[in-house]
Amino acid sequence: MSIQVDPKVEQNLKKIKHRLLVFSGKGGVGKSTVAANLAIAFSMKNFKVGLLDVDIHGPNLAKILGVEDKRLDVSPKGIKAVEVNGNLKLVSMAFLLEDPNLPVIWRGPMKMKAIQQFLGDVEWGELDWLIIDSPPGTGDEPLSVAQLIPATGALIVTT
C-alpha cells in the first residue's frame, strides 16, 4: 500500500532534524511512557522537541505530561502545538476530544487523514527531534505511520 504524502507534510518534515518512531507489538507495554520520558530528557538537554501522539484510540501523552486540560490553538499559519515546557511541544488527539473517556471510533482513512493533518498543519517550527508515539500493534495503522513519516530512527518497546 502506497501513501500519498501531502506537500505540506514534506515541507514540515524538512524542518525536523531527527524523527523517532516509537512502536510496540501490543498495547500496555509502556510505549507512551518511553516516548514521553525520551521527549522530556531531550528537552532537558536543550533540544527542541516535538511529541506527536498518533495513538488515535488511546491518546494518553497529554495526561502523562500533565497538560490534559490544554487545547490546540489554531492560527492563520496552522495549528499551534501545546507547549509542555520551553523546549517541548505536544500534539495529541486527546486535545480534540470533548470527553477523553469516550472511545474514538474511526476507520483507517479518517485516522490517516488526522495524522497527515497533524504533520502538515501543525506549526512545529525548527525541531531537533520529533518523537512519534505510534498506535500499538503490528497492523495497518503502525505500518501506515511508518510509511508516512520517514524516520531517522525507531524504537520498539516490549515487555
Beta strands, then each sheet from edge to edge (+ up, - down):
strand 1: 16-24
strand 2: 49-53
strand 3: 73-75
strand 4: 78-80
strand 5: 82-85
strand 6: 88-92
strand 7: 127-133
strand 8: 153-157
sheet 1: 5+ 6- 2- 7- 1- 8-
sheet 2: 3+ 4-
end
